[in-house]
Amino acid sequence: MARICFITGKKRVIGSRISRKGQSKKSGGIGTHVTKKWPRIFKPNLQRVKIKLPNGQMRRVWVAVKAIKAGLVEKVVS
């Protein structure tokens, strides 16, 4: 099962780590330039929690912490 938020649909996003070289214009240089890019992955903060679904059923799912803090899920205390 992929790690995708059950409520919000958040999933991993691909981006880049960028290496720059040179002195900034603000500091009196000619500006910084990109010299290298490495691929990286931004992962959402997911937690596996037991929640109560609207039909009354209990289920253990991956949920983003942002959704838990916002009160979008009703956690079940076992």
PyMOL Python script that loads the backbone (N, CA, C, O; Angstrom):
from pymol import cmd

cmd.read_pdbstr("""\
ATOM      1  N   MET A   1       0.836  -1.183   0.000  1.00  0.00           N
ATOM      2  CA  MET A   1       0.000   0.000   0.000  1.00  0.00           C
ATOM      3  C   MET A   1       0.880   1.245   0.000  1.00  0.00           C
ATOM      4  O   MET A   1       1.830   1.337   0.778  1.00  0.00           O
ATOM      5  N   ALA A   2       0.571   2.194  -0.861  1.00  0.00           N
ATOM      6  CA  ALA A   2       1.341   3.426  -0.942  1.00  0.00           C
ATOM      7  C   ALA A   2       1.054   4.301   0.265  1.00  0.00           C
ATOM      8  O   ALA A   2      -0.039   4.258   0.829  1.00  0.00           O
ATOM      9  N   ARG A   3       2.035   5.091   0.653  1.00  0.00           N
ATOM     10  CA  ARG A   3       1.844   5.987   1.783  1.00  0.00           C
ATOM     11  C   ARG A   3       1.232   7.291   1.305  1.00  0.00           C
ATOM     12  O   ARG A   3       1.928   8.270   1.035  1.00  0.00           O
ATOM     13  N   ILE A   4      -0.091   7.278   1.207  1.00  0.00           N
ATOM     14  CA  ILE A   4      -0.874   8.437   0.798  1.00  0.00           C
ATOM     15  C   ILE A   4      -1.898   8.702   1.896  1.00  0.00           C
ATOM     16  O   ILE A   4      -2.493   7.768   2.433  1.00  0.00           O
ATOM     17  N   CYS A   5      -2.105   9.985   2.231  1.00  0.00           N
ATOM     18  CA  CYS A   5      -3.059  10.326   3.283  1.00  0.00           C
ATOM     19  C   CYS A   5      -4.471   9.916   2.876  1.00  0.00           C
ATOM     20  O   CYS A   5      -4.924  10.229   1.775  1.00  0.00           O
ATOM     21  N   PHE A   6      -5.157   9.216   3.770  1.00  0.00           N
ATOM     22  CA  PHE A   6      -6.511   8.721   3.524  1.00  0.00           C
ATOM     23  C   PHE A   6      -7.509   9.880   3.431  1.00  0.00           C
ATOM     24  O   PHE A   6      -8.503   9.776   2.712  1.00  0.00           O
ATOM     25  N   ILE A   7      -7.261  10.972   4.140  1.00  0.00           N
ATOM     26  CA  ILE A   7      -8.188  12.098   4.200  1.00  0.00           C
ATOM     27  C   ILE A   7      -7.875  13.158   3.136  1.00  0.00           C
ATOM     28  O   ILE A   7      -8.744  13.518   2.342  1.00  0.00           O
ATOM     29  N   THR A   8      -6.640  13.653   3.123  1.00  0.00           N
ATOM     30  CA  THR A   8      -6.281  14.779   2.254  1.00  0.00           C
ATOM     31  C   THR A   8      -5.699  14.363   0.909  1.00  0.00           C
ATOM     32  O   THR A   8      -5.690  15.164  -0.026  1.00  0.00           O
ATOM     33  N   GLY A   9      -5.215  13.131   0.789  1.00  0.00           N
ATOM     34  CA  GLY A   9      -4.619  12.664  -0.459  1.00  0.00           C
ATOM     35  C   GLY A   9      -3.176  13.095  -0.645  1.00  0.00           C
ATOM     36  O   GLY A   9      -2.630  12.976  -1.742  1.00  0.00           O
ATOM     37  N   LYS A  10      -2.542  13.602   0.428  1.00  0.00           N
ATOM     38  CA  LYS A  10      -1.138  14.027   0.327  1.00  0.00           C
ATOM     39  C   LYS A  10      -0.260  12.827   0.036  1.00  0.00           C
ATOM     40  O   LYS A  10      -0.487  11.734   0.553  1.00  0.00           O
ATOM     41  N   LYS A  11       0.761  13.047  -0.811  1.00  0.00           N
ATOM     42  CA  LYS A  11       1.715  11.985  -1.118  1.00  0.00           C
ATOM     43  C   LYS A  11       3.081  12.610  -1.351  1.00  0.00           C
ATOM     44  O   LYS A  11       3.230  13.830  -1.277  1.00  0.00           O
ATOM     45  N   ARG A  12       4.081  11.777  -1.633  1.00  0.00           N
ATOM     46  CA  ARG A  12       5.430  12.310  -1.811  1.00  0.00           C
ATOM     47  C   ARG A  12       5.516  13.146  -3.089  1.00  0.00           C
ATOM     48  O   ARG A  12       4.820  12.881  -4.069  1.00  0.00           O
ATOM     49  N   VAL A  13       6.391  14.168  -3.057  1.00  0.00           N
ATOM     50  CA  VAL A  13       6.590  15.069  -4.177  1.00  0.00           C
ATOM     51  C   VAL A  13       8.073  15.084  -4.511  1.00  0.00           C
ATOM     52  O   VAL A  13       8.912  15.137  -3.613  1.00  0.00           O
ATOM     53  N   ILE A  14       8.399  15.038  -5.797  1.00  0.00           N
ATOM     54  CA  ILE A  14       9.791  15.020  -6.219  1.00  0.00           C
ATOM     55  C   ILE A  14      10.259  16.444  -6.477  1.00  0.00           C
ATOM     56  O   ILE A  14       9.560  17.235  -7.110  1.00  0.00           O
ATOM     57  N   GLY A  15      11.460  16.762  -5.973  1.00  0.00           N
ATOM     58  CA  GLY A  15      12.046  18.086  -6.148  1.00  0.00           C
ATOM     59  C   GLY A  15      13.543  17.962  -6.361  1.00  0.00           C
ATOM     60  O   GLY A  15      14.030  16.905  -6.762  1.00  0.00           O
ATOM     61  N   SER A  16      14.273  19.032  -6.096  1.00  0.00           N
ATOM     62  CA  SER A  16      15.716  19.039  -6.292  1.00  0.00           C
ATOM     63  C   SER A  16      16.429  19.730  -5.146  1.00  0.00           C
ATOM     64  O   SER A  16      15.916  20.676  -4.548  1.00  0.00           O
ATOM     65  N   ARG A  17      17.636  19.233  -4.850  1.00  0.00           N
ATOM     66  CA  ARG A  17      18.548  19.911  -3.940  1.00  0.00           C
ATOM     67  C   ARG A  17      19.515  20.664  -4.846  1.00  0.00           C
ATOM     68  O   ARG A  17      20.154  20.059  -5.707  1.00  0.00           O
ATOM     69  N   ILE A  18      19.627  21.972  -4.663  1.00  0.00           N
ATOM     70  CA  ILE A  18      20.390  22.798  -5.583  1.00  0.00           C
ATOM     71  C   ILE A  18      21.670  23.306  -4.923  1.00  0.00           C
ATOM     72  O   ILE A  18      21.643  23.786  -3.789  1.00  0.00           O
ATOM     73  N   SER A  19      22.799  23.197  -5.646  1.00  0.00           N
ATOM     74  CA  SER A  19      24.082  23.711  -5.185  1.00  0.00           C
ATOM     75  C   SER A  19      24.372  24.996  -5.950  1.00  0.00           C
ATOM     76  O   SER A  19      24.290  25.031  -7.178  1.00  0.00           O
ATOM     77  N   ARG A  20      24.713  26.053  -5.210  1.00  0.00           N
ATOM     78  CA  ARG A  20      24.988  27.347  -5.844  1.00  0.00           C
ATOM     79  C   ARG A  20      26.414  27.792  -5.551  1.00  0.00           C
ATOM     80  O   ARG A  20      26.995  27.431  -4.527  1.00  0.00           O
ATOM     81  N   LYS A  21      26.966  28.579  -6.463  1.00  0.00           N
ATOM     82  CA  LYS A  21      28.328  29.060  -6.315  1.00  0.00           C
ATOM     83  C   LYS A  21      28.364  30.533  -6.690  1.00  0.00           C
ATOM     84  O   LYS A  21      27.635  30.962  -7.584  1.00  0.00           O
ATOM     85  N   GLY A  22      29.205  31.314  -6.017  1.00  0.00           N
ATOM     86  CA  GLY A  22      29.375  32.726  -6.335  1.00  0.00           C
ATOM     87  C   GLY A  22      28.906  33.627  -5.216  1.00  0.00           C
ATOM     88  O   GLY A  22      28.218  33.185  -4.295  1.00  0.00           O
ATOM     89  N   GLN A  23      29.275  34.874  -5.296  1.00  0.00           N
ATOM     90  CA  GLN A  23      28.907  35.859  -4.289  1.00  0.00           C
ATOM     91  C   GLN A  23      27.644  36.595  -4.734  1.00  0.00           C
ATOM     92  O   GLN A  23      27.503  36.956  -5.903  1.00  0.00           O
ATOM     93  N   SER A  24      26.730  36.811  -3.789  1.00  0.00           N
ATOM     94  CA  SER A  24      25.470  37.472  -4.137  1.00  0.00           C
ATOM     95  C   SER A  24      25.695  38.919  -4.557  1.00  0.00           C
ATOM     96  O   SER A  24      26.679  39.549  -4.168  1.00  0.00           O
ATOM     97  N   LYS A  25      24.774  39.431  -5.351  1.00  0.00           N
ATOM     98  CA  LYS A  25      24.872  40.822  -5.811  1.00  0.00           C
ATOM     99  C   LYS A  25      24.789  41.787  -4.632  1.00  0.00           C
ATOM    100  O   LYS A  25      25.426  42.840  -4.627  1.00  0.00           O
ATOM    101  N   LYS A  26      23.997  41.410  -3.637  1.00  0.00           N
ATOM    102  CA  LYS A  26      23.841  42.243  -2.447  1.00  0.00           C
ATOM    103  C   LYS A  26      25.165  42.418  -1.709  1.00  0.00           C
ATOM    104  O   LYS A  26      25.413  43.456  -1.095  1.00  0.00           O
ATOM    105  N   SER A  27      26.019  41.382  -1.777  1.00  0.00           N
ATOM    106  CA  SER A  27      27.318  41.432  -1.106  1.00  0.00           C
ATOM    107  C   SER A  27      28.421  41.997  -1.994  1.00  0.00           C
ATOM    108  O   SER A  27      29.581  42.032  -1.583  1.00  0.00           O
ATOM    109  N   GLY A  28      28.081  42.438  -3.200  1.00  0.00           N
ATOM    110  CA  GLY A  28      29.063  43.040  -4.071  1.00  0.00           C
ATOM    111  C   GLY A  28      29.589  42.144  -5.171  1.00  0.00           C
ATOM    112  O   GLY A  28      30.532  42.513  -5.871  1.00  0.00           O
ATOM    113  N   GLY A  29      28.991  40.960  -5.337  1.00  0.00           N
ATOM    114  CA  GLY A  29      29.435  40.045  -6.381  1.00  0.00           C
ATOM    115  C   GLY A  29      28.617  40.185  -7.646  1.00  0.00           C
ATOM    116  O   GLY A  29      27.849  41.133  -7.811  1.00  0.00           O
ATOM    117  N   ILE A  30      28.796  39.217  -8.544  1.00  0.00           N
ATOM    118  CA  ILE A  30      28.047  39.249  -9.807  1.00  0.00           C
ATOM    119  C   ILE A  30      26.821  38.336  -9.775  1.00  0.00           C
ATOM    120  O   ILE A  30      26.128  38.186 -10.781  1.00  0.00           O
ATOM    121  N   GLY A  31      26.559  37.733  -8.629  1.00  0.00           N
ATOM    122  CA  GLY A  31      25.377  36.884  -8.483  1.00  0.00           C
ATOM    123  C   GLY A  31      25.737  35.422  -8.356  1.00  0.00           C
ATOM    124  O   GLY A  31      26.818  35.006  -8.772  1.00  0.00           O
ATOM    125  N   THR A  32      24.843  34.644  -7.787  1.00  0.00           N
ATOM    126  CA  THR A  32      25.085  33.212  -7.617  1.00  0.00           C
ATOM    127  C   THR A  32      24.569  32.444  -8.828  1.00  0.00           C
ATOM    128  O   THR A  32      23.631  32.875  -9.498  1.00  0.00           O
ATOM    129  N   HIS A  33      25.193  31.305  -9.097  1.00  0.00           N
ATOM    130  CA  HIS A  33      24.826  30.467 -10.231  1.00  0.00           C
ATOM    131  C   HIS A  33      24.653  29.027  -9.764  1.00  0.00           C
ATOM    132  O   HIS A  33      25.372  28.571  -8.875  1.00  0.00           O
ATOM    133  N   VAL A  34      23.716  28.319 -10.354  1.00  0.00           N
ATOM    134  CA  VAL A  34      23.480  26.917 -10.030  1.00  0.00           C
ATOM    135  C   VAL A  34      24.576  26.081 -10.683  1.00  0.00           C
ATOM    136  O   VAL A  34      24.816  26.193 -11.885  1.00  0.00           O
ATOM    137  N   THR A  35      25.251  25.231  -9.875  1.00  0.00           N
ATOM    138  CA  THR A  35      26.327  24.402 -10.410  1.00  0.00           C
ATOM    139  C   THR A  35      25.951  22.928 -10.466  1.00  0.00           C
ATOM    140  O   THR A  35      26.509  22.188 -11.276  1.00  0.00           O
ATOM    141  N   LYS A  36      25.010  22.478  -9.616  1.00  0.00           N
ATOM    142  CA  LYS A  36      24.643  21.061  -9.595  1.00  0.00           C
ATOM    143  C   LYS A  36      23.244  20.926  -9.007  1.00  0.00           C
ATOM    144  O   LYS A  36      22.843  21.713  -8.149  1.00  0.00           O
ATOM    145  N   LYS A  37      22.501  19.916  -9.476  1.00  0.00           N
ATOM    146  CA  LYS A  37      21.179  19.604  -8.938  1.00  0.00           C
ATOM    147  C   LYS A  37      21.105  18.117  -8.632  1.00  0.00           C
ATOM    148  O   LYS A  37      21.473  17.291  -9.467  1.00  0.00           O
ATOM    149  N   TRP A  38      20.626  17.769  -7.430  1.00  0.00           N
ATOM    150  CA  TRP A  38      20.421  16.377  -7.046  1.00  0.00           C
ATOM    151  C   TRP A  38      18.936  16.148  -6.818  1.00  0.00           C
ATOM    152  O   TRP A  38      18.276  16.982  -6.199  1.00  0.00           O
ATOM    153  N   PRO A  39      18.395  15.035  -7.307  1.00  0.00           N
ATOM    154  CA  PRO A  39      16.977  14.754  -7.058  1.00  0.00           C
ATOM    155  C   PRO A  39      16.748  14.397  -5.590  1.00  0.00           C
ATOM    156  O   PRO A  39      17.601  13.777  -4.955  1.00  0.00           O
ATOM    157  N   ARG A  40      15.615  14.784  -5.069  1.00  0.00           N
ATOM    158  CA  ARG A  40      15.241  14.436  -3.708  1.00  0.00           C
ATOM    159  C   ARG A  40      13.731  14.296  -3.613  1.00  0.00           C
ATOM    160  O   ARG A  40      12.999  14.672  -4.529  1.00  0.00           O
ATOM    161  N   ILE A  41      13.274  13.749  -2.490  1.00  0.00           N
ATOM    162  CA  ILE A  41      11.846  13.486  -2.301  1.00  0.00           C
ATOM    163  C   ILE A  41      11.363  14.195  -1.035  1.00  0.00           C
ATOM    164  O   ILE A  41      11.968  14.065   0.029  1.00  0.00           O
ATOM    165  N   PHE A  42      10.276  14.940  -1.163  1.00  0.00           N
ATOM    166  CA  PHE A  42       9.632  15.565  -0.017  1.00  0.00           C
ATOM    167  C   PHE A  42       8.494  14.636   0.418  1.00  0.00           C
ATOM    168  O   PHE A  42       7.567  14.382  -0.352  1.00  0.00           O
ATOM    169  N   LYS A  43       8.569  14.130   1.657  1.00  0.00           N
ATOM    170  CA  LYS A  43       7.554  13.198   2.140  1.00  0.00           C
ATOM    171  C   LYS A  43       6.619  13.879   3.137  1.00  0.00           C
ATOM    172  O   LYS A  43       7.083  14.653   3.975  1.00  0.00           O
ATOM    173  N   PRO A  44       5.313  13.609   3.069  1.00  0.00           N
ATOM    174  CA  PRO A  44       4.386  14.189   4.046  1.00  0.00           C
ATOM    175  C   PRO A  44       4.537  13.497   5.392  1.00  0.00           C
ATOM    176  O   PRO A  44       4.989  12.354   5.465  1.00  0.00           O
ATOM    177  N   ASN A  45       4.159  14.194   6.453  1.00  0.00           N
ATOM    178  CA  ASN A  45       4.237  13.640   7.802  1.00  0.00           C
ATOM    179  C   ASN A  45       2.984  12.793   8.034  1.00  0.00           C
ATOM    180  O   ASN A  45       1.947  13.307   8.454  1.00  0.00           O
ATOM    181  N   LEU A  46       3.091  11.493   7.757  1.00  0.00           N
ATOM    182  CA  LEU A  46       1.954  10.582   7.890  1.00  0.00           C
ATOM    183  C   LEU A  46       2.090   9.726   9.144  1.00  0.00           C
ATOM    184  O   LEU A  46       3.191   9.311   9.506  1.00  0.00           O
ATOM    185  N   GLN A  47       0.973   9.468   9.796  1.00  0.00           N
ATOM    186  CA  GLN A  47       0.914   8.603  10.971  1.00  0.00           C
ATOM    187  C   GLN A  47      -0.141   7.538  10.718  1.00  0.00           C
ATOM    188  O   GLN A  47      -1.174   7.811  10.106  1.00  0.00           O
ATOM    189  N   ARG A  48       0.118   6.327  11.189  1.00  0.00           N
ATOM    190  CA  ARG A  48      -0.855   5.242  11.029  1.00  0.00           C
ATOM    191  C   ARG A  48      -1.761   5.257  12.257  1.00  0.00           C
ATOM    192  O   ARG A  48      -1.316   4.938  13.360  1.00  0.00           O
ATOM    193  N   VAL A  49      -3.002   5.618  12.079  1.00  0.00           N
ATOM    194  CA  VAL A  49      -3.938   5.743  13.195  1.00  0.00           C
ATOM    195  C   VAL A  49      -5.207   4.939  12.934  1.00  0.00           C
ATOM    196  O   VAL A  49      -5.580   4.674  11.791  1.00  0.00           O
ATOM    197  N   LYS A  50      -5.851   4.564  14.023  1.00  0.00           N
ATOM    198  CA  LYS A  50      -7.124   3.853  13.938  1.00  0.00           C
ATOM    199  C   LYS A  50      -8.219   4.910  14.014  1.00  0.00           C
ATOM    200  O   LYS A  50      -8.309   5.659  14.987  1.00  0.00           O
ATOM    201  N   ILE A  51      -9.058   4.963  12.965  1.00  0.00           N
ATOM    202  CA  ILE A  51     -10.102   5.990  12.913  1.00  0.00           C
ATOM    203  C   ILE A  51     -11.477   5.350  12.780  1.00  0.00           C
ATOM    204  O   ILE A  51     -11.612   4.177  12.429  1.00  0.00           O
ATOM    205  N   LYS A  52     -12.488   6.153  13.069  1.00  0.00           N
ATOM    206  CA  LYS A  52     -13.871   5.720  12.919  1.00  0.00           C
ATOM    207  C   LYS A  52     -14.414   6.333  11.641  1.00  0.00           C
ATOM    208  O   LYS A  52     -14.420   7.555  11.493  1.00  0.00           O
ATOM    209  N   LEU A  53     -14.869   5.500  10.717  1.00  0.00           N
ATOM    210  CA  LEU A  53     -15.421   5.965   9.443  1.00  0.00           C
ATOM    211  C   LEU A  53     -16.871   6.423   9.636  1.00  0.00           C
ATOM    212  O   LEU A  53     -17.502   6.058  10.628  1.00  0.00           O
ATOM    213  N   PRO A  54     -17.403   7.215   8.705  1.00  0.00           N
ATOM    214  CA  PRO A  54     -18.788   7.710   8.842  1.00  0.00           C
ATOM    215  C   PRO A  54     -19.837   6.607   8.971  1.00  0.00           C
ATOM    216  O   PRO A  54     -20.881   6.824   9.586  1.00  0.00           O
ATOM    217  N   ASN A  55     -19.572   5.410   8.394  1.00  0.00           N
ATOM    218  CA  ASN A  55     -20.544   4.313   8.499  1.00  0.00           C
ATOM    219  C   ASN A  55     -20.412   3.539   9.810  1.00  0.00           C
ATOM    220  O   ASN A  55     -21.093   2.532  10.003  1.00  0.00           O
ATOM    221  N   GLY A  56     -19.529   4.007  10.725  1.00  0.00           N
ATOM    222  CA  GLY A  56     -19.372   3.370  12.033  1.00  0.00           C
ATOM    223  C   GLY A  56     -18.286   2.320  12.089  1.00  0.00           C
ATOM    224  O   GLY A  56     -18.009   1.779  13.160  1.00  0.00           O
ATOM    225  N   GLN A  57     -17.674   2.023  10.981  1.00  0.00           N
ATOM    226  CA  GLN A  57     -16.635   0.999  10.904  1.00  0.00           C
ATOM    227  C   GLN A  57     -15.301   1.560  11.415  1.00  0.00           C
ATOM    228  O   GLN A  57     -15.016   2.743  11.228  1.00  0.00           O
ATOM    229  N   MET A  58     -14.476   0.707  12.065  1.00  0.00           N
ATOM    230  CA  MET A  58     -13.142   1.090  12.523  1.00  0.00           C
ATOM    231  C   MET A  58     -12.134   0.637  11.483  1.00  0.00           C
ATOM    232  O   MET A  58     -12.260  -0.452  10.922  1.00  0.00           O
ATOM    233  N   ARG A  59     -11.119   1.481  11.222  1.00  0.00           N
ATOM    234  CA  ARG A  59     -10.112   1.123  10.233  1.00  0.00           C
ATOM    235  C   ARG A  59      -8.785   1.791  10.576  1.00  0.00           C
ATOM    236  O   ARG A  59      -8.759   2.929  11.045  1.00  0.00           O
ATOM    237  N   ARG A  60      -7.679   1.078  10.341  1.00  0.00           N
ATOM    238  CA  ARG A  60      -6.340   1.624  10.571  1.00  0.00           C
ATOM    239  C   ARG A  60      -5.807   2.140   9.234  1.00  0.00           C
ATOM    240  O   ARG A  60      -5.644   1.364   8.293  1.00  0.00           O
ATOM    241  N   VAL A  61      -5.537   3.434   9.144  1.00  0.00           N
ATOM    242  CA  VAL A  61      -5.128   4.056   7.883  1.00  0.00           C
ATOM    243  C   VAL A  61      -3.988   5.049   8.119  1.00  0.00           C
ATOM    244  O   VAL A  61      -3.707   5.439   9.252  1.00  0.00           O
ATOM    245  N   TRP A  62      -3.333   5.451   7.008  1.00  0.00           N
ATOM    246  CA  TRP A  62      -2.313   6.492   7.034  1.00  0.00           C
ATOM    247  C   TRP A  62      -3.012   7.847   6.937  1.00  0.00           C
ATOM    248  O   TRP A  62      -3.805   8.077   6.024  1.00  0.00           O
ATOM    249  N   VAL A  63      -2.716   8.746   7.885  1.00  0.00           N
ATOM    250  CA  VAL A  63      -3.334  10.071   7.901  1.00  0.00           C
ATOM    251  C   VAL A  63      -2.250  11.119   8.139  1.00  0.00           C
ATOM    252  O   VAL A  63      -1.361  10.918   8.966  1.00  0.00           O
ATOM    253  N   ALA A  64      -2.323  12.238   7.412  1.00  0.00           N
ATOM    254  CA  ALA A  64      -1.379  13.339   7.600  1.00  0.00           C
ATOM    255  C   ALA A  64      -1.625  13.994   8.957  1.00  0.00           C
ATOM    256  O   ALA A  64      -2.768  14.126   9.394  1.00  0.00           O
ATOM    257  N   VAL A  65      -0.552  14.398   9.613  1.00  0.00           N
ATOM    258  CA  VAL A  65      -0.662  15.027  10.927  1.00  0.00           C
ATOM    259  C   VAL A  65      -1.458  16.330  10.842  1.00  0.00           C
ATOM    260  O   VAL A  65      -2.152  16.701  11.789  1.00  0.00           O
ATOM    261  N   LYS A  66      -1.355  17.015   9.717  1.00  0.00           N
ATOM    262  CA  LYS A  66      -2.109  18.259   9.513  1.00  0.00           C
ATOM    263  C   LYS A  66      -3.615  17.987   9.598  1.00  0.00           C
ATOM    264  O   LYS A  66      -4.364  18.803  10.134  1.00  0.00           O
ATOM    265  N   ALA A  67      -4.058  16.838   9.066  1.00  0.00           N
ATOM    266  CA  ALA A  67      -5.480  16.468   9.119  1.00  0.00           C
ATOM    267  C   ALA A  67      -5.890  16.099  10.546  1.00  0.00           C
ATOM    268  O   ALA A  67      -7.005  16.402  10.971  1.00  0.00           O
ATOM    269  N   ILE A  68      -4.988  15.445  11.284  1.00  0.00           N
ATOM    270  CA  ILE A  68      -5.286  15.071  12.676  1.00  0.00           C
ATOM    271  C   ILE A  68      -5.416  16.332  13.525  1.00  0.00           C
ATOM    272  O   ILE A  68      -6.355  16.454  14.312  1.00  0.00           O
ATOM    273  N   LYS A  69      -4.475  17.278  13.370  1.00  0.00           N
ATOM    274  CA  LYS A  69      -4.509  18.528  14.145  1.00  0.00           C
ATOM    275  C   LYS A  69      -5.726  19.374  13.812  1.00  0.00           C
ATOM    276  O   LYS A  69      -6.263  20.055  14.686  1.00  0.00           O
ATOM    277  N   ALA A  70      -6.168  19.341  12.561  1.00  0.00           N
ATOM    278  CA  ALA A  70      -7.323  20.124  12.135  1.00  0.00           C
ATOM    279  C   ALA A  70      -8.633  19.496  12.595  1.00  0.00           C
ATOM    280  O   ALA A  70      -9.690  20.114  12.468  1.00  0.00           O
ATOM    281  N   GLY A  71      -8.580  18.273  13.129  1.00  0.00           N
ATOM    282  CA  GLY A  71      -9.790  17.608  13.614  1.00  0.00           C
ATOM    283  C   GLY A  71     -10.619  16.980  12.513  1.00  0.00           C
ATOM    284  O   GLY A  71     -11.824  16.794  12.679  1.00  0.00           O
ATOM    285  N   LEU A  72      -9.999  16.651  11.392  1.00  0.00           N
ATOM    286  CA  LEU A  72     -10.730  16.048  10.273  1.00  0.00           C
ATOM    287  C   LEU A  72     -11.007  14.555  10.489  1.00  0.00           C
ATOM    288  O   LEU A  72     -11.827  13.967   9.785  1.00  0.00           O
ATOM    289  N   VAL A  73     -10.328  13.952  11.453  1.00  0.00           N
ATOM    290  CA  VAL A  73     -10.548  12.524  11.737  1.00  0.00           C
ATOM    291  C   VAL A  73     -10.927  12.333  13.200  1.00  0.00           C
ATOM    292  O   VAL A  73     -10.534  13.107  14.072  1.00  0.00           O
ATOM    293  N   GLU A  74     -11.699  11.282  13.440  1.00  0.00           N
ATOM    294  CA  GLU A  74     -12.079  10.920  14.802  1.00  0.00           C
ATOM    295  C   GLU A  74     -11.282   9.683  15.182  1.00  0.00           C
ATOM    296  O   GLU A  74     -11.585   8.576  14.736  1.00  0.00           O
ATOM    297  N   LYS A  75     -10.252   9.878  16.014  1.00  0.00           N
ATOM    298  CA  LYS A  75      -9.397   8.773  16.419  1.00  0.00           C
ATOM    299  C   LYS A  75     -10.126   7.874  17.412  1.00  0.00           C
ATOM    300  O   LYS A  75     -10.925   8.340  18.225  1.00  0.00           O
ATOM    301  N   VAL A  76      -9.833   6.568  17.330  1.00  0.00           N
ATOM    302  CA  VAL A  76     -10.427   5.594  18.226  1.00  0.00           C
ATOM    303  C   VAL A  76      -9.399   5.245  19.293  1.00  0.00           C
ATOM    304  O   VAL A  76      -8.269   4.876  18.974  1.00  0.00           O
ATOM    305  N   VAL A  77      -9.789   5.360  20.560  1.00  0.00           N
ATOM    306  CA  VAL A  77      -8.898   4.998  21.667  1.00  0.00           C
ATOM    307  C   VAL A  77      -9.167   3.553  22.019  1.00  0.00           C
ATOM    308  O   VAL A  77     -10.278   3.194  22.409  1.00  0.00           O
ATOM    309  N   SER A  78      -8.128   2.711  21.878  1.00  0.00           N
ATOM    310  CA  SER A  78      -8.340   1.286  22.162  1.00  0.00           C
ATOM    311  C   SER A  78      -7.845   0.872  23.513  1.00  0.00           C
ATOM    312  O   SER A  78      -7.960  -0.297  23.881  1.00  0.00           O
TER     313      SER A  78
END
""", "prot")
cmd.dss("prot")
cmd.show_as("cartoon", "prot")
cmd.util.cbc("prot")
cmd.orient("prot")
